[in-house]
Amino acid sequence: MSYRTIITPQQLQELSQASSDLVVLDARFNLDDEDWGDRAFTEGHIPGAQRADLARHLAGEIVEGKTGRRPFPDPEVFAETIRSWGIGPNTQVVVYDADRGLMAASRVWFMLRWMGLNNVAVLDGGLPAWEEEGLPLTAEVVSLPASSFEPNVREEMVAYVDEVDAIRESVPARVFDSRGPEGYHGQGKYYDPVRGHIKGAGLADRAETITDDGRFRSPEQLRTHYDALRAGQDASEIVFYCGSGVTAAQNVLAMEHAGLPGARMYVGSWSEWIIDPSREVEL
C-alpha cells in the first residue's frame, strides 16, 4: 500500500516494520532561527529519518531583482539531493514537521511530486502526534545508500509570475493567498518590505485545512471548504501563493487529500511579486 497525501503515526510505524523501501524526512524549520531544525534533529528524531532542511536542500540561489526568498533549486541539483536521501522511483517517502504549522513538510511533499515522485505523504499531526502515540525517537543519524533517481519534472504543477498577473483578477477568483487574514491585509509580522496581497487574489488561509489538534480535516470537510473557494472551477485552474512559496504547498496538499488534484503553486509568491513595483498590490 502506498501513501500519497497524509499518513498517520500508526500507519508509518506499521510501514517501517513492513517495508524496506521507505525514507522518512525530517523537515523541521524555523524562519526566525534557521539552525533550530538541525539542533532539534540532533536531539531526537524518528528512527532512520534523513534531514531535509529548507535553506540547504529545498531552496536555490536567490537572484537579486528576480527571485523570491525561497526559489526552487535547479532540478538536477535537487535530484542529487534526492539521491543522497536514498529515494528511488518507487520509494515511499514520509515527511514530518514540528507541529500543526507544517512549516516545510508540505513544501517537501510538493517538490518531490514536482520532481516526478508519487509515493510521498506528510505525517498527520507532525512529530507531536508521533510522540503522543508513545512511538520512539532517537539521536542516531543513519546514512542511506545513494539511489539512482532520475527526475521527471512536472512543470504543470507550477505557475509563474506572468500567468499569475494575467489571471489574478479573474471572477471567480483563481489566485489565492495562503497566509492568514492578518498577513493578507498587511498586518502582523512580515519578512518582506511591502505589505498586503496580490491585487485581486482571494484568501485561502492554510490554517483552515487543519483541526485544533493539528490534524488535517477529513477529505469531506476539505472538499466542502475548497468547493466554496473554487466556485465550480477545475482544481487545475487554482493557484496558491504565500510569503515565499513554502506554506502555500499546504493548500495544494490539502486539495489533493480532498480528492481535488491538480492545483498549482506560484513558487515566487509575495516575495517575488513585490520586486517589480508596477505589479499591483492591495490591503
LUMLODO-177604 format. One record per residue (C-alpha): residue number from 1; residue in three letters; x, y, z. Coordinates in steps of 0.02 Angstrom, whole numbers, plus 50000, padded with zeros to 5 digits. Layout:
<torses>
<torse><resi>NUM</resi><resn>Ala</resn><u>X</u><v>Y</v><w>Z</w></torse>
...
</torses>
This chain:
<torses>
<torse><resi>1</resi><resn>Met</resn><u>50000</u><v>50000</v><w>50000</w></torse>
<torse><resi>2</resi><resn>Ser</resn><u>50064</u><v>50172</v><w>49955</w></torse>
<torse><resi>3</resi><resn>Tyr</resn><u>50026</u><v>50340</v><w>50034</w></torse>
<torse><resi>4</resi><resn>Arg</resn><u>50016</u><v>50496</v><w>49927</w></torse>
<torse><resi>5</resi><resn>Thr</resn><u>49945</u><v>50634</v><w>50038</w></torse>
<torse><resi>6</resi><resn>Ile</resn><u>49930</u><v>50600</v><w>50225</w></torse>
<torse><resi>7</resi><resn>Ile</resn><u>49990</u><v>50459</v><w>50337</w></torse>
<torse><resi>8</resi><resn>Thr</resn><u>49954</u><v>50431</v><w>50522</w></torse>
<torse><resi>9</resi><resn>Pro</resn><u>50089</u><v>50391</v><w>50650</w></torse>
<torse><resi>10</resi><resn>Gln</resn><u>50022</u><v>50215</v><w>50671</w></torse>
<torse><resi>11</resi><resn>Gln</resn><u>50023</u><v>50186</v><w>50484</w></torse>
<torse><resi>12</resi><resn>Leu</resn><u>50202</u><v>50247</v><w>50474</w></torse>
<torse><resi>13</resi><resn>Gln</resn><u>50254</u><v>50133</v><w>50617</w></torse>
<torse><resi>14</resi><resn>Glu</resn><u>50174</u><v>49983</v><w>50531</w></torse>
<torse><resi>15</resi><resn>Leu</resn><u>50254</u><v>50032</v><w>50365</w></torse>
<torse><resi>16</resi><resn>Ser</resn><u>50426</u><v>50048</v><w>50443</w></torse>
<torse><resi>17</resi><resn>Gln</resn><u>50413</u><v>49869</v><w>50504</w></torse>
<torse><resi>18</resi><resn>Ala</resn><u>50347</u><v>49800</v><w>50340</w></torse>
<torse><resi>19</resi><resn>Ser</resn><u>50441</u><v>49893</v><w>50202</w></torse>
<torse><resi>20</resi><resn>Ser</resn><u>50625</u><v>49913</v><w>50163</w></torse>
<torse><resi>21</resi><resn>Asp</resn><u>50591</u><v>50044</v><w>50029</w></torse>
<torse><resi>22</resi><resn>Leu</resn><u>50543</u><v>50183</v><w>50147</w></torse>
<torse><resi>23</resi><resn>Val</resn><u>50627</u><v>50350</v><w>50177</w></torse>
<torse><resi>24</resi><resn>Val</resn><u>50574</u><v>50469</v><w>50316</w></torse>
<torse><resi>25</resi><resn>Leu</resn><u>50621</u><v>50652</v><w>50302</w></torse>
<torse><resi>26</resi><resn>Asp</resn><u>50631</u><v>50774</v><w>50448</w></torse>
<torse><resi>27</resi><resn>Ala</resn><u>50583</u><v>50946</v><w>50381</w></torse>
<torse><resi>28</resi><resn>Arg</resn><u>50575</u><v>51047</v><w>50542</w></torse>
<torse><resi>29</resi><resn>Phe</resn><u>50619</u><v>51230</v><w>50514</w></torse>
<torse><resi>30</resi><resn>Asn</resn><u>50600</u><v>51398</v><w>50598</w></torse>
<torse><resi>31</resi><resn>Leu</resn><u>50605</u><v>51561</v><w>50499</w></torse>
<torse><resi>32</resi><resn>Asp</resn><u>50671</u><v>51657</v><w>50649</w></torse>
<torse><resi>33</resi><resn>Asp</resn><u>50809</u><v>51532</v><w>50690</w></torse>
<torse><resi>34</resi><resn>Glu</resn><u>50861</u><v>51436</v><w>50535</w></torse>
<torse><resi>35</resi><resn>Asp</resn><u>50981</u><v>51323</v><w>50632</w></torse>
<torse><resi>36</resi><resn>Trp</resn><u>50844</u><v>51265</v><w>50751</w></torse>
<torse><resi>37</resi><resn>Gly</resn><u>50789</u><v>51118</v><w>50643</w></torse>
<torse><resi>38</resi><resn>Asp</resn><u>50964</u><v>51046</v><w>50638</w></torse>
<torse><resi>39</resi><resn>Arg</resn><u>50981</u><v>51061</v><w>50826</w></torse>
<torse><resi>40</resi><resn>Ala</resn><u>50811</u><v>50980</v><w>50854</w></torse>
<torse><resi>41</resi><resn>Phe</resn><u>50858</u><v>50839</v><w>50737</w></torse>
<torse><resi>42</resi><resn>Thr</resn><u>51019</u><v>50808</v><w>50833</w></torse>
<torse><resi>43</resi><resn>Glu</resn><u>50923</u><v>50800</v><w>50996</w></torse>
<torse><resi>44</resi><resn>Gly</resn><u>50797</u><v>50674</v><w>50932</w></torse>
<torse><resi>45</resi><resn>His</resn><u>50705</u><v>50618</v><w>50776</w></torse>
<torse><resi>46</resi><resn>Ile</resn><u>50603</u><v>50473</v><w>50707</w></torse>
<torse><resi>47</resi><resn>Pro</resn><u>50720</u><v>50324</v><w>50687</w></torse>
<torse><resi>48</resi><resn>Gly</resn><u>50802</u><v>50318</v><w>50516</w></torse>
<torse><resi>49</resi><resn>Ala</resn><u>50748</u><v>50494</v><w>50468</w></torse>
<torse><resi>50</resi><resn>Gln</resn><u>50854</u><v>50597</v><w>50349</w></torse>
<torse><resi>51</resi><resn>Arg</resn><u>50868</u><v>50785</v><w>50369</w></torse>
<torse><resi>52</resi><resn>Ala</resn><u>50777</u><v>50893</v><w>50240</w></torse>
<torse><resi>53</resi><resn>Asp</resn><u>50823</u><v>51073</v><w>50277</w></torse>
<torse><resi>54</resi><resn>Leu</resn><u>50726</u><v>51213</v><w>50192</w></torse>
<torse><resi>55</resi><resn>Ala</resn><u>50876</u><v>51328</v><w>50175</w></torse>
<torse><resi>56</resi><resn>Arg</resn><u>51007</u><v>51199</v><w>50122</w></torse>
<torse><resi>57</resi><resn>His</resn><u>50910</u><v>51069</v><w>50025</w></torse>
<torse><resi>58</resi><resn>Leu</resn><u>50745</u><v>51143</v><w>49967</w></torse>
<torse><resi>59</resi><resn>Ala</resn><u>50790</u><v>51317</v><w>49902</w></torse>
<torse><resi>60</resi><resn>Gly</resn><u>50900</u><v>51376</v><w>49762</w></torse>
<torse><resi>61</resi><resn>Glu</resn><u>51006</u><v>51530</v><w>49734</w></torse>
<torse><resi>62</resi><resn>Ile</resn><u>50920</u><v>51696</v><w>49764</w></torse>
<torse><resi>63</resi><resn>Val</resn><u>50945</u><v>51811</v><w>49615</w></torse>
<torse><resi>64</resi><resn>Glu</resn><u>50926</u><v>51991</v><w>49670</w></torse>
<torse><resi>65</resi><resn>Gly</resn><u>50790</u><v>52081</v><w>49575</w></torse>
<torse><resi>66</resi><resn>Lys</resn><u>50723</u><v>51920</v><w>49501</w></torse>
<torse><resi>67</resi><resn>Thr</resn><u>50678</u><v>51783</v><w>49626</w></torse>
<torse><resi>68</resi><resn>Gly</resn><u>50584</u><v>51774</v><w>49788</w></torse>
<torse><resi>69</resi><resn>Arg</resn><u>50658</u><v>51719</v><w>49955</w></torse>
<torse><resi>70</resi><resn>Arg</resn><u>50642</u><v>51531</v><w>49928</w></torse>
<torse><resi>71</resi><resn>Pro</resn><u>50658</u><v>51489</v><w>49742</w></torse>
<torse><resi>72</resi><resn>Phe</resn><u>50664</u><v>51308</v><w>49690</w></torse>
<torse><resi>73</resi><resn>Pro</resn><u>50838</u><v>51237</v><w>49664</w></torse>
<torse><resi>74</resi><resn>Asp</resn><u>50892</u><v>51182</v><w>49491</w></torse>
<torse><resi>75</resi><resn>Pro</resn><u>50807</u><v>51014</v><w>49459</w></torse>
<torse><resi>76</resi><resn>Glu</resn><u>50970</u><v>50920</v><w>49432</w></torse>
<torse><resi>77</resi><resn>Val</resn><u>51042</u><v>50992</v><w>49593</w></torse>
<torse><resi>78</resi><resn>Phe</resn><u>50887</u><v>50938</v><w>49688</w></torse>
<torse><resi>79</resi><resn>Ala</resn><u>50891</u><v>50768</v><w>49602</w></torse>
<torse><resi>80</resi><resn>Glu</resn><u>51063</u><v>50741</v><w>49677</w></torse>
<torse><resi>81</resi><resn>Thr</resn><u>50993</u><v>50784</v><w>49848</w></torse>
<torse><resi>82</resi><resn>Ile</resn><u>50853</u><v>50658</v><w>49822</w></torse>
<torse><resi>83</resi><resn>Arg</resn><u>50983</u><v>50526</v><w>49775</w></torse>
<torse><resi>84</resi><resn>Ser</resn><u>51081</u><v>50565</v><w>49933</w></torse>
<torse><resi>85</resi><resn>Trp</resn><u>50924</u><v>50532</v><w>50036</w></torse>
<torse><resi>86</resi><resn>Gly</resn><u>50913</u><v>50359</v><w>49960</w></torse>
<torse><resi>87</resi><resn>Ile</resn><u>50748</u><v>50393</v><w>49871</w></torse>
<torse><resi>88</resi><resn>Gly</resn><u>50713</u><v>50291</v><w>49716</w></torse>
<torse><resi>89</resi><resn>Pro</resn><u>50567</u><v>50299</v><w>49594</w></torse>
<torse><resi>90</resi><resn>Asn</resn><u>50459</u><v>50180</v><w>49697</w></torse>
<torse><resi>91</resi><resn>Thr</resn><u>50513</u><v>50230</v><w>49872</w></torse>
<torse><resi>92</resi><resn>Gln</resn><u>50378</u><v>50275</v><w>49996</w></torse>
<torse><resi>93</resi><resn>Val</resn><u>50429</u><v>50444</v><w>50068</w></torse>
<torse><resi>94</resi><resn>Val</resn><u>50355</u><v>50513</v><w>50229</w></torse>
<torse><resi>95</resi><resn>Val</resn><u>50391</u><v>50693</v><w>50280</w></torse>
<torse><resi>96</resi><resn>Tyr</resn><u>50360</u><v>50764</v><w>50452</w></torse>
<torse><resi>97</resi><resn>Asp</resn><u>50365</u><v>50935</v><w>50532</w></torse>
<torse><resi>98</resi><resn>Ala</resn><u>50373</u><v>51005</v><w>50706</w></torse>
<torse><resi>99</resi><resn>Asp</resn><u>50190</u><v>51039</v><w>50737</w></torse>
<torse><resi>100</resi><resn>Arg</resn><u>50023</u><v>51088</v><w>50664</w></torse>
<torse><resi>101</resi><resn>Gly</resn><u>50102</u><v>51235</v><w>50571</w></torse>
<torse><resi>102</resi><resn>Leu</resn><u>50177</u><v>51117</v><w>50441</w></torse>
<torse><resi>103</resi><resn>Met</resn><u>50310</u><v>51246</v><w>50404</w></torse>
<torse><resi>104</resi><resn>Ala</resn><u>50408</u><v>51149</v><w>50273</w></torse>
<torse><resi>105</resi><resn>Ala</resn><u>50340</u><v>50971</v><w>50262</w></torse>
<torse><resi>106</resi><resn>Ser</resn><u>50211</u><v>51016</v><w>50130</w></torse>
<torse><resi>107</resi><resn>Arg</resn><u>50345</u><v>51105</v><w>50029</w></torse>
<torse><resi>108</resi><resn>Val</resn><u>50448</u><v>50943</v><w>50029</w></torse>
<torse><resi>109</resi><resn>Trp</resn><u>50293</u><v>50846</v><w>49975</w></torse>
<torse><resi>110</resi><resn>Phe</resn><u>50261</u><v>50969</v><w>49834</w></torse>
<torse><resi>111</resi><resn>Met</resn><u>50442</u><v>50971</v><w>49774</w></torse>
<torse><resi>112</resi><resn>Leu</resn><u>50458</u><v>50782</v><w>49771</w></torse>
<torse><resi>113</resi><resn>Arg</resn><u>50296</u><v>50771</v><w>49672</w></torse>
<torse><resi>114</resi><resn>Trp</resn><u>50362</u><v>50909</v><w>49557</w></torse>
<torse><resi>115</resi><resn>Met</resn><u>50516</u><v>50801</v><w>49525</w></torse>
<torse><resi>116</resi><resn>Gly</resn><u>50408</u><v>50654</v><w>49470</w></torse>
<torse><resi>117</resi><resn>Leu</resn><u>50387</u><v>50551</v><w>49628</w></torse>
<torse><resi>118</resi><resn>Asn</resn><u>50214</u><v>50489</v><w>49678</w></torse>
<torse><resi>119</resi><resn>Asn</resn><u>50225</u><v>50396</v><w>49843</w></torse>
<torse><resi>120</resi><resn>Val</resn><u>50251</u><v>50545</v><w>49956</w></torse>
<torse><resi>121</resi><resn>Ala</resn><u>50149</u><v>50582</v><w>50113</w></torse>
<torse><resi>122</resi><resn>Val</resn><u>50152</u><v>50704</v><w>50258</w></torse>
<torse><resi>123</resi><resn>Leu</resn><u>50141</u><v>50638</v><w>50436</w></torse>
<torse><resi>124</resi><resn>Asp</resn><u>49973</u><v>50695</v><w>50504</w></torse>
<torse><resi>125</resi><resn>Gly</resn><u>49998</u><v>50796</v><w>50662</w></torse>
<torse><resi>126</resi><resn>Gly</resn><u>50186</u><v>50803</v><w>50641</w></torse>
<torse><resi>127</resi><resn>Leu</resn><u>50313</u><v>50746</v><w>50769</w></torse>
<torse><resi>128</resi><resn>Pro</resn><u>50198</u><v>50784</v><w>50918</w></torse>
<torse><resi>129</resi><resn>Ala</resn><u>50071</u><v>50658</v><w>50852</w></torse>
<torse><resi>130</resi><resn>Trp</resn><u>50210</u><v>50527</v><w>50838</w></torse>
<torse><resi>131</resi><resn>Glu</resn><u>50262</u><v>50560</v><w>51018</w></torse>
<torse><resi>132</resi><resn>Glu</resn><u>50082</u><v>50559</v><w>51080</w></torse>
<torse><resi>133</resi><resn>Glu</resn><u>50069</u><v>50380</v><w>51016</w></torse>
<torse><resi>134</resi><resn>Gly</resn><u>50218</u><v>50334</v><w>51126</w></torse>
<torse><resi>135</resi><resn>Leu</resn><u>50324</u><v>50297</v><w>50973</w></torse>
<torse><resi>136</resi><resn>Pro</resn><u>50514</u><v>50308</v><w>50984</w></torse>
<torse><resi>137</resi><resn>Leu</resn><u>50638</u><v>50446</v><w>50947</w></torse>
<torse><resi>138</resi><resn>Thr</resn><u>50824</u><v>50427</v><w>50925</w></torse>
<torse><resi>139</resi><resn>Ala</resn><u>50979</u><v>50536</v><w>50913</w></torse>
<torse><resi>140</resi><resn>Glu</resn><u>51065</u><v>50409</v><w>50799</w></torse>
<torse><resi>141</resi><resn>Val</resn><u>51098</u><v>50475</v><w>50624</w></torse>
<torse><resi>142</resi><resn>Val</resn><u>51084</u><v>50345</v><w>50487</w></torse>
<torse><resi>143</resi><resn>Ser</resn><u>51154</u><v>50366</v><w>50311</w></torse>
<torse><resi>144</resi><resn>Leu</resn><u>51064</u><v>50275</v><w>50172</w></torse>
<torse><resi>145</resi><resn>Pro</resn><u>51142</u><v>50211</v><w>50011</w></torse>
<torse><resi>146</resi><resn>Ala</resn><u>51126</u><v>50336</v><w>49869</w></torse>
<torse><resi>147</resi><resn>Ser</resn><u>50993</u><v>50297</v><w>49740</w></torse>
<torse><resi>148</resi><resn>Ser</resn><u>50996</u><v>50311</v><w>49551</w></torse>
<torse><resi>149</resi><resn>Phe</resn><u>50843</u><v>50425</v><w>49545</w></torse>
<torse><resi>150</resi><resn>Glu</resn><u>50814</u><v>50522</v><w>49383</w></torse>
<torse><resi>151</resi><resn>Pro</resn><u>50694</u><v>50670</v><w>49383</w></torse>
<torse><resi>152</resi><resn>Asn</resn><u>50538</u><v>50686</v><w>49278</w></torse>
<torse><resi>153</resi><resn>Val</resn><u>50494</u><v>50867</v><w>49312</w></torse>
<torse><resi>154</resi><resn>Arg</resn><u>50309</u><v>50909</v><w>49313</w></torse>
<torse><resi>155</resi><resn>Glu</resn><u>50306</u><v>51089</v><w>49256</w></torse>
<torse><resi>156</resi><resn>Glu</resn><u>50116</u><v>51087</v><w>49257</w></torse>
<torse><resi>157</resi><resn>Met</resn><u>50120</u><v>51097</v><w>49447</w></torse>
<torse><resi>158</resi><resn>Val</resn><u>50198</u><v>51270</v><w>49448</w></torse>
<torse><resi>159</resi><resn>Ala</resn><u>50130</u><v>51441</v><w>49399</w></torse>
<torse><resi>160</resi><resn>Tyr</resn><u>50243</u><v>51586</v><w>49354</w></torse>
<torse><resi>161</resi><resn>Val</resn><u>50227</u><v>51772</v><w>49382</w></torse>
<torse><resi>162</resi><resn>Asp</resn><u>50163</u><v>51820</v><w>49209</w></torse>
<torse><resi>163</resi><resn>Glu</resn><u>50020</u><v>51696</v><w>49218</w></torse>
<torse><resi>164</resi><resn>Val</resn><u>49977</u><v>51750</v><w>49394</w></torse>
<torse><resi>165</resi><resn>Asp</resn><u>49970</u><v>51929</v><w>49334</w></torse>
<torse><resi>166</resi><resn>Ala</resn><u>49855</u><v>51878</v><w>49191</w></torse>
<torse><resi>167</resi><resn>Ile</resn><u>49729</u><v>51783</v><w>49298</w></torse>
<torse><resi>168</resi><resn>Arg</resn><u>49738</u><v>51871</v><w>49468</w></torse>
<torse><resi>169</resi><resn>Glu</resn><u>49577</u><v>51971</v><w>49444</w></torse>
<torse><resi>170</resi><resn>Ser</resn><u>49475</u><v>51829</v><w>49371</w></torse>
<torse><resi>171</resi><resn>Val</resn><u>49297</u><v>51807</v><w>49432</w></torse>
<torse><resi>172</resi><resn>Pro</resn><u>49276</u><v>51689</v><w>49519</w></torse>
<torse><resi>173</resi><resn>Ala</resn><u>49449</u><v>51702</v><w>49595</w></torse>
<torse><resi>174</resi><resn>Arg</resn><u>49586</u><v>51587</v><w>49531</w></torse>
<torse><resi>175</resi><resn>Val</resn><u>49734</u><v>51653</v><w>49632</w></torse>
<torse><resi>176</resi><resn>Phe</resn><u>49730</u><v>51629</v><w>49820</w></torse>
<torse><resi>177</resi><resn>Asp</resn><u>49841</u><v>51692</v><w>49961</w></torse>
<torse><resi>178</resi><resn>Ser</resn><u>49879</u><v>51553</v><w>50085</w></torse>
<torse><resi>179</resi><resn>Arg</resn><u>49926</u><v>51666</v><w>50229</w></torse>
<torse><resi>180</resi><resn>Gly</resn><u>49804</u><v>51708</v><w>50367</w></torse>
<torse><resi>181</resi><resn>Pro</resn><u>49688</u><v>51860</v><w>50364</w></torse>
<torse><resi>182</resi><resn>Glu</resn><u>49817</u><v>51963</v><w>50459</w></torse>
<torse><resi>183</resi><resn>Gly</resn><u>49955</u><v>51936</v><w>50330</w></torse>
<torse><resi>184</resi><resn>Tyr</resn><u>49833</u><v>51952</v><w>50186</w></torse>
<torse><resi>185</resi><resn>His</resn><u>49784</u><v>52126</v><w>50246</w></torse>
<torse><resi>186</resi><resn>Gly</resn><u>49964</u><v>52181</v><w>50277</w></torse>
<torse><resi>187</resi><resn>Gln</resn><u>49963</u><v>52164</v><w>50466</w></torse>
<torse><resi>188</resi><resn>Gly</resn><u>50068</u><v>52070</v><w>50592</w></torse>
<torse><resi>189</resi><resn>Lys</resn><u>50244</u><v>52004</v><w>50566</w></torse>
<torse><resi>190</resi><resn>Tyr</resn><u>50317</u><v>52020</v><w>50391</w></torse>
<torse><resi>191</resi><resn>Tyr</resn><u>50479</u><v>51956</v><w>50313</w></torse>
<torse><resi>192</resi><resn>Asp</resn><u>50461</u><v>52068</v><w>50160</w></torse>
<torse><resi>193</resi><resn>Pro</resn><u>50472</u><v>52257</v><w>50140</w></torse>
<torse><resi>194</resi><resn>Val</resn><u>50299</u><v>52277</v><w>50061</w></torse>
<torse><resi>195</resi><resn>Arg</resn><u>50137</u><v>52232</v><w>50149</w></torse>
<torse><resi>196</resi><resn>Gly</resn><u>49974</u><v>52171</v><w>50076</w></torse>
<torse><resi>197</resi><resn>His</resn><u>49924</u><v>52044</v><w>49945</w></torse>
<torse><resi>198</resi><resn>Ile</resn><u>49919</u><v>52024</v><w>49757</w></torse>
<torse><resi>199</resi><resn>Lys</resn><u>49778</u><v>52133</v><w>49693</w></torse>
<torse><resi>200</resi><resn>Gly</resn><u>49627</u><v>52026</v><w>49652</w></torse>
<torse><resi>201</resi><resn>Ala</resn><u>49687</u><v>51872</v><w>49747</w></torse>
<torse><resi>202</resi><resn>Gly</resn><u>49567</u><v>51783</v><w>49861</w></torse>
<torse><resi>203</resi><resn>Leu</resn><u>49606</u><v>51719</v><w>50036</w></torse>
<torse><resi>204</resi><resn>Ala</resn><u>49633</u><v>51533</v><w>50070</w></torse>
<torse><resi>205</resi><resn>Asp</resn><u>49706</u><v>51530</v><w>50245</w></torse>
<torse><resi>206</resi><resn>Arg</resn><u>49806</u><v>51369</v><w>50257</w></torse>
<torse><resi>207</resi><resn>Ala</resn><u>49762</u><v>51355</v><w>50442</w></torse>
<torse><resi>208</resi><resn>Glu</resn><u>49585</u><v>51311</v><w>50392</w></torse>
<torse><resi>209</resi><resn>Thr</resn><u>49646</u><v>51145</v><w>50324</w></torse>
<torse><resi>210</resi><resn>Ile</resn><u>49684</u><v>51076</v><w>50497</w></torse>
<torse><resi>211</resi><resn>Thr</resn><u>49592</u><v>51049</v><w>50660</w></torse>
<torse><resi>212</resi><resn>Asp</resn><u>49632</u><v>51116</v><w>50832</w></torse>
<torse><resi>213</resi><resn>Asp</resn><u>49733</u><v>50960</v><w>50872</w></torse>
<torse><resi>214</resi><resn>Gly</resn><u>49845</u><v>50985</v><w>50721</w></torse>
<torse><resi>215</resi><resn>Arg</resn><u>49774</u><v>50850</v><w>50608</w></torse>
<torse><resi>216</resi><resn>Phe</resn><u>49709</u><v>50879</v><w>50433</w></torse>
<torse><resi>217</resi><resn>Arg</resn><u>49523</u><v>50894</v><w>50416</w></torse>
<torse><resi>218</resi><resn>Ser</resn><u>49435</u><v>50748</v><w>50336</w></torse>
<torse><resi>219</resi><resn>Pro</resn><u>49432</u><v>50738</v><w>50146</w></torse>
<torse><resi>220</resi><resn>Glu</resn><u>49245</u><v>50776</v><w>50151</w></torse>
<torse><resi>221</resi><resn>Gln</resn><u>49269</u><v>50932</v><w>50257</w></torse>
<torse><resi>222</resi><resn>Leu</resn><u>49412</u><v>50990</v><w>50148</w></torse>
<torse><resi>223</resi><resn>Arg</resn><u>49312</u><v>50964</v><w>49990</w></torse>
<torse><resi>224</resi><resn>Thr</resn><u>49170</u><v>51071</v><w>50059</w></torse>
<torse><resi>225</resi><resn>His</resn><u>49298</u><v>51205</v><w>50104</w></torse>
<torse><resi>226</resi><resn>Tyr</resn><u>49378</u><v>51208</v><w>49932</w></torse>
<torse><resi>227</resi><resn>Asp</resn><u>49215</u><v>51192</v><w>49837</w></torse>
<torse><resi>228</resi><resn>Ala</resn><u>49164</u><v>51357</v><w>49914</w></torse>
<torse><resi>229</resi><resn>Leu</resn><u>49328</u><v>51439</v><w>49861</w></torse>
<torse><resi>230</resi><resn>Arg</resn><u>49341</u><v>51373</v><w>49684</w></torse>
<torse><resi>231</resi><resn>Ala</resn><u>49159</u><v>51406</v><w>49640</w></torse>
<torse><resi>232</resi><resn>Gly</resn><u>49145</u><v>51270</v><w>49510</w></torse>
<torse><resi>233</resi><resn>Gln</resn><u>49316</u><v>51291</v><w>49433</w></torse>
<torse><resi>234</resi><resn>Asp</resn><u>49427</u><v>51141</v><w>49400</w></torse>
<torse><resi>235</resi><resn>Ala</resn><u>49565</u><v>51114</v><w>49528</w></torse>
<torse><resi>236</resi><resn>Ser</resn><u>49696</u><v>51140</v><w>49391</w></torse>
<torse><resi>237</resi><resn>Glu</resn><u>49636</u><v>51320</v><w>49370</w></torse>
<torse><resi>238</resi><resn>Ile</resn><u>49678</u><v>51364</v><w>49551</w></torse>
<torse><resi>239</resi><resn>Val</resn><u>49845</u><v>51442</v><w>49601</w></torse>
<torse><resi>240</resi><resn>Phe</resn><u>49905</u><v>51463</v><w>49780</w></torse>
<torse><resi>241</resi><resn>Tyr</resn><u>50042</u><v>51576</v><w>49843</w></torse>
<torse><resi>242</resi><resn>Cys</resn><u>50107</u><v>51633</v><w>50012</w></torse>
<torse><resi>243</resi><resn>Gly</resn><u>50252</u><v>51739</v><w>50075</w></torse>
<torse><resi>244</resi><resn>Ser</resn><u>50396</u><v>51645</v><w>49996</w></torse>
<torse><resi>245</resi><resn>Gly</resn><u>50325</u><v>51489</v><w>49914</w></torse>
<torse><resi>246</resi><resn>Val</resn><u>50334</u><v>51371</v><w>50063</w></torse>
<torse><resi>247</resi><resn>Thr</resn><u>50170</u><v>51359</v><w>50157</w></torse>
<torse><resi>248</resi><resn>Ala</resn><u>50059</u><v>51378</v><w>50002</w></torse>
<torse><resi>249</resi><resn>Ala</resn><u>50103</u><v>51196</v><w>49969</w></torse>
<torse><resi>250</resi><resn>Gln</resn><u>49992</u><v>51150</v><w>50116</w></torse>
<torse><resi>251</resi><resn>Asn</resn><u>49839</u><v>51205</v><w>50016</w></torse>
<torse><resi>252</resi><resn>Val</resn><u>49894</u><v>51104</v><w>49865</w></torse>
<torse><resi>253</resi><resn>Leu</resn><u>49917</u><v>50951</v><w>49976</w></torse>
<torse><resi>254</resi><resn>Ala</resn><u>49751</u><v>50976</v><w>50063</w></torse>
<torse><resi>255</resi><resn>Met</resn><u>49660</u><v>50992</v><w>49897</w></torse>
<torse><resi>256</resi><resn>Glu</resn><u>49735</u><v>50829</v><w>49838</w></torse>
<torse><resi>257</resi><resn>His</resn><u>49688</u><v>50746</v><w>50002</w></torse>
<torse><resi>258</resi><resn>Ala</resn><u>49510</u><v>50807</v><w>49970</w></torse>
<torse><resi>259</resi><resn>Gly</resn><u>49510</u><v>50719</v><w>49802</w></torse>
<torse><resi>260</resi><resn>Leu</resn><u>49542</u><v>50878</v><w>49705</w></torse>
<torse><resi>261</resi><resn>Pro</resn><u>49712</u><v>50853</v><w>49623</w></torse>
<torse><resi>262</resi><resn>Gly</resn><u>49795</u><v>50974</v><w>49504</w></torse>
<torse><resi>263</resi><resn>Ala</resn><u>49803</u><v>51140</v><w>49598</w></torse>
<torse><resi>264</resi><resn>Arg</resn><u>49964</u><v>51237</v><w>49566</w></torse>
<torse><resi>265</resi><resn>Met</resn><u>50084</u><v>51342</v><w>49667</w></torse>
<torse><resi>266</resi><resn>Tyr</resn><u>50161</u><v>51510</v><w>49623</w></torse>
<torse><resi>267</resi><resn>Val</resn><u>50332</u><v>51473</v><w>49696</w></torse>
<torse><resi>268</resi><resn>Gly</resn><u>50398</u><v>51652</v><w>49688</w></torse>
<torse><resi>269</resi><resn>Ser</resn><u>50247</u><v>51707</v><w>49790</w></torse>
<torse><resi>270</resi><resn>Trp</resn><u>50234</u><v>51876</v><w>49876</w></torse>
<torse><resi>271</resi><resn>Ser</resn><u>50422</u><v>51899</v><w>49896</w></torse>
<torse><resi>272</resi><resn>Glu</resn><u>50444</u><v>51889</v><w>49707</w></torse>
<torse><resi>273</resi><resn>Trp</resn><u>50285</u><v>51983</v><w>49661</w></torse>
<torse><resi>274</resi><resn>Ile</resn><u>50339</u><v>52141</v><w>49752</w></torse>
<torse><resi>275</resi><resn>Ile</resn><u>50510</u><v>52151</v><w>49667</w></torse>
<torse><resi>276</resi><resn>Asp</resn><u>50428</u><v>52244</v><w>49523</w></torse>
<torse><resi>277</resi><resn>Pro</resn><u>50339</u><v>52399</v><w>49590</w></torse>
<torse><resi>278</resi><resn>Ser</resn><u>50224</u><v>52401</v><w>49439</w></torse>
<torse><resi>279</resi><resn>Arg</resn><u>50139</u><v>52241</v><w>49497</w></torse>
<torse><resi>280</resi><resn>Glu</resn><u>49978</u><v>52286</v><w>49584</w></torse>
<torse><resi>281</resi><resn>Val</resn><u>49953</u><v>52256</v><w>49769</w></torse>
<torse><resi>282</resi><resn>Glu</resn><u>49814</u><v>52295</v><w>49892</w></torse>
<torse><resi>283</resi><resn>Leu</resn><u>49774</u><v>52281</v><w>50076</w></torse>
</torses>
